């Protein structure tokens, strides 16, 4: 009952802060909820991050007076309302950025939404998706195929191309797929490249699957 009340409160708060986005209902969209991501180190706003031997500081989160968890919950509600996207990945090194995939009749897209570019959000706490959005990658796929996001590892957005009607089981980990690909983040005009899962990540995902199957 407490969890239900909390969820209702979050949804009510989102409504009060202003649902400025117009609902779109894209064609051929088939996204799945991914609730279990592999453990990846997630630095706080002031935690040093290393890049090629250089120490940098992760950007501060544009909070607009809201706590970090509430920001993420409200964004997921906003992007669900705007494009019916359920699968969102927050950048562990820059928590202002959220990555996601859309699939339309004109192609499959990989996007990044950046809180620091959304002037409307900074002004009144209302998400303006187009204002913070940047298209990173687009490709026209064969009929009946789509992109599905998997996660973020080492500044790479990992995804796979699969059939639209491919339904994963409750314990399936997309990290164990044989056709994973990625695009490098933080560069212009990224290209698709084959992604190899590390032995450590593979073992971790296999253990999660085994535990999940035991509880079925």
C-alpha positions as CSV (number, residue, x, y, z in Angstrom):
1,X,0.0,0.0,0.0
2,X,2.9,2.4,0.8
3,X,4.5,1.7,-2.6
4,X,1.2,2.4,-4.3
5,X,0.8,5.7,-2.5
6,X,4.4,6.7,-3.4
7,X,3.9,5.9,-7.1
8,X,0.6,7.9,-7.1
9,X,2.4,10.8,-5.5
10,X,5.1,10.8,-8.1
11,X,2.6,10.7,-11.0
12,X,0.5,13.5,-9.4
13,X,3.7,15.6,-9.0
14,X,4.5,15.1,-12.6
15,X,1.1,16.3,-13.6
16,X,1.3,19.4,-11.4
17,X,4.7,20.4,-12.8
18,X,3.2,20.6,-16.3
19,X,3.0,17.9,-19.0
20,X,4.1,20.2,-21.8
21,X,4.8,17.4,-24.3
22,X,2.2,16.4,-26.9
23,X,1.5,12.7,-27.0
24,X,2.8,11.0,-30.2
25,X,1.8,7.6,-31.2
26,X,4.5,6.3,-33.6
27,X,4.0,3.5,-36.0
28,X,5.5,0.0,-35.5
29,X,6.9,0.8,-32.0
30,X,7.8,-2.1,-29.9
31,X,9.9,-1.3,-26.9
32,X,10.4,-3.5,-23.8
33,X,11.0,-2.5,-20.2
34,X,14.5,-3.4,-19.0
35,X,14.6,-3.3,-15.2
36,X,17.9,-5.1,-14.5
37,X,21.1,-3.6,-15.8
38,X,24.6,-4.8,-15.1
39,X,26.5,-3.1,-12.3
40,X,28.4,-0.2,-13.7
41,X,30.3,2.3,-11.5
42,X,28.2,5.5,-11.3
43,X,30.1,8.5,-10.0
44,X,28.4,11.3,-8.2
45,X,28.4,14.8,-9.5
46,X,31.7,15.5,-7.7
47,X,33.4,12.1,-8.2
48,X,36.5,12.2,-10.5
49,X,36.2,10.1,-13.6
50,X,39.1,8.9,-15.7
51,X,39.4,9.1,-19.4
52,X,42.5,7.8,-21.2
53,X,44.6,8.5,-18.1
54,X,43.2,12.0,-17.5
55,X,41.2,12.8,-14.4
56,X,38.0,14.8,-15.0
57,X,35.0,15.7,-12.8
58,X,31.6,14.6,-13.8
59,X,29.2,17.5,-14.6
60,X,26.9,18.6,-11.8
61,X,23.3,17.5,-12.3
62,X,20.9,20.2,-13.4
63,X,18.4,19.5,-10.5
64,X,16.1,22.6,-10.5
65,X,15.6,21.9,-6.8
66,X,14.6,18.3,-7.3
67,X,16.3,15.2,-5.9
68,X,18.1,12.9,-8.3
69,X,15.7,9.9,-8.1
70,X,12.7,12.2,-8.7
71,X,14.4,13.7,-11.8
72,X,14.9,10.2,-13.3
73,X,11.3,9.1,-12.5
74,X,9.8,12.3,-14.0
75,X,11.9,12.0,-17.2
76,X,10.8,8.4,-17.7
77,X,7.2,9.5,-17.4
78,X,7.8,12.4,-19.8
79,X,9.5,10.3,-22.5
80,X,6.8,7.7,-22.1
81,X,4.1,10.4,-22.7
82,X,6.0,11.9,-25.6
83,X,7.2,8.9,-27.6
84,X,5.9,5.8,-25.8
85,X,9.5,4.9,-24.9
86,X,9.9,2.7,-21.8
87,X,13.5,1.7,-22.0
88,X,15.8,4.6,-20.9
89,X,19.5,4.5,-20.0
90,X,21.1,7.2,-17.8
91,X,24.7,8.0,-18.4
92,X,26.7,6.9,-15.4
93,X,29.4,9.5,-16.0
94,X,27.1,12.4,-16.8
95,X,23.7,12.0,-15.1
96,X,22.3,15.0,-17.1
97,X,22.1,12.7,-20.1
98,X,19.5,10.0,-20.9
99,X,19.8,7.7,-23.9
100,X,17.0,5.8,-25.6
101,X,15.9,4.2,-28.9
102,X,12.9,4.9,-31.1
103,X,11.6,2.8,-34.0
104,X,9.5,4.4,-36.7
105,X,8.5,3.6,-40.2
106,X,11.3,5.9,-41.5
107,X,14.0,4.2,-39.5
108,X,15.4,3.4,-36.1
109,X,17.0,6.1,-34.1
110,X,19.4,6.5,-31.1
111,X,18.8,9.7,-29.1
112,X,20.4,11.5,-26.2
113,X,18.4,13.9,-24.0
114,X,20.5,16.4,-22.1
115,X,19.0,18.3,-19.1
116,X,21.6,21.0,-19.5
117,X,20.3,21.9,-22.9
118,X,16.6,22.0,-21.9
119,X,16.1,25.6,-21.0
120,X,12.4,25.0,-20.2
121,X,13.3,22.5,-17.6
122,X,15.9,24.8,-16.0
123,X,13.3,27.5,-15.9
124,X,10.3,25.8,-14.4
125,X,11.0,22.0,-14.0
126,X,8.9,21.0,-17.0
127,X,10.6,18.7,-19.5
128,X,10.7,20.0,-23.1
129,X,11.9,16.8,-24.9
130,X,12.6,18.4,-28.3
131,X,14.7,21.2,-26.7
132,X,17.0,18.7,-24.9
133,X,17.1,16.0,-27.6
134,X,19.9,15.3,-30.0
135,X,19.7,12.5,-32.7
136,X,22.9,10.5,-32.5
137,X,22.3,7.8,-35.0
138,X,19.7,6.8,-37.6
139,X,19.3,3.9,-40.0
140,X,16.6,2.6,-42.2
141,X,16.2,-1.1,-41.4
142,X,14.5,-3.9,-43.3
143,X,10.8,-4.3,-42.7
144,X,10.0,-6.2,-39.4
145,X,13.3,-5.2,-37.7
146,X,14.2,-2.7,-35.0
147,X,16.9,-1.5,-32.6
148,X,16.7,-2.3,-28.9
149,X,18.8,-0.6,-26.3
150,X,20.9,-2.8,-24.0
151,X,22.9,-0.4,-21.8
152,X,26.0,1.8,-21.4
153,X,29.5,0.5,-20.9
154,X,32.8,2.4,-21.1
155,X,31.2,5.4,-22.9
156,X,29.6,3.1,-25.4
157,X,25.8,2.8,-26.1
158,X,25.2,-0.9,-26.6
159,X,22.2,-2.1,-28.7
160,X,21.1,-4.8,-31.0
161,X,19.1,-5.2,-34.2
162,X,16.3,-7.7,-33.9
163,X,13.0,-8.7,-35.3
164,X,10.1,-6.5,-34.0
165,X,8.2,-9.6,-32.9
166,X,11.1,-11.1,-31.0
167,X,9.8,-11.3,-27.4
168,X,12.4,-12.0,-24.7
169,X,11.6,-14.3,-21.8
170,X,11.3,-13.0,-18.2
171,X,14.9,-14.1,-17.3
172,X,16.6,-13.3,-20.6
173,X,19.5,-10.9,-20.6
174,X,20.1,-8.9,-23.8
175,X,23.8,-8.7,-22.8
176,X,24.1,-12.4,-23.7
177,X,22.9,-11.8,-27.3
178,X,25.2,-12.8,-30.1
179,X,24.7,-9.8,-32.3
180,X,25.5,-6.8,-29.9
181,X,26.7,-3.6,-31.4
182,X,27.6,-0.1,-30.1
183,X,28.1,3.5,-31.0
184,X,30.8,5.6,-29.3
185,X,29.3,8.4,-27.2
186,X,30.6,11.9,-27.2
187,X,31.7,12.0,-30.9
188,X,30.0,13.3,-34.0
189,X,28.7,11.0,-36.6
190,X,29.2,7.7,-34.7
191,X,29.1,4.4,-36.7
192,X,27.9,0.9,-35.8
193,X,30.5,-1.4,-34.5
194,X,30.4,-5.0,-33.1
195,X,30.5,-5.2,-29.3
196,X,32.1,-8.0,-27.3
197,X,30.9,-8.6,-23.8
198,X,33.6,-8.9,-21.2
199,X,34.0,-12.2,-19.4
200,X,33.2,-10.6,-16.1
201,X,29.9,-9.1,-17.4
202,X,29.0,-12.3,-19.2
203,X,29.5,-14.3,-16.0
204,X,27.4,-11.8,-14.0
205,X,24.5,-11.9,-16.4
206,X,24.5,-15.7,-16.5
207,X,24.4,-15.8,-12.7
208,X,21.4,-13.4,-12.7
209,X,19.6,-15.5,-15.3
210,X,20.2,-18.7,-13.3
211,X,18.9,-17.1,-10.1
212,X,15.8,-15.7,-12.0
213,X,15.0,-19.2,-13.5
214,X,15.2,-20.8,-10.0
215,X,12.5,-18.4,-8.8
216,X,10.1,-19.0,-11.6
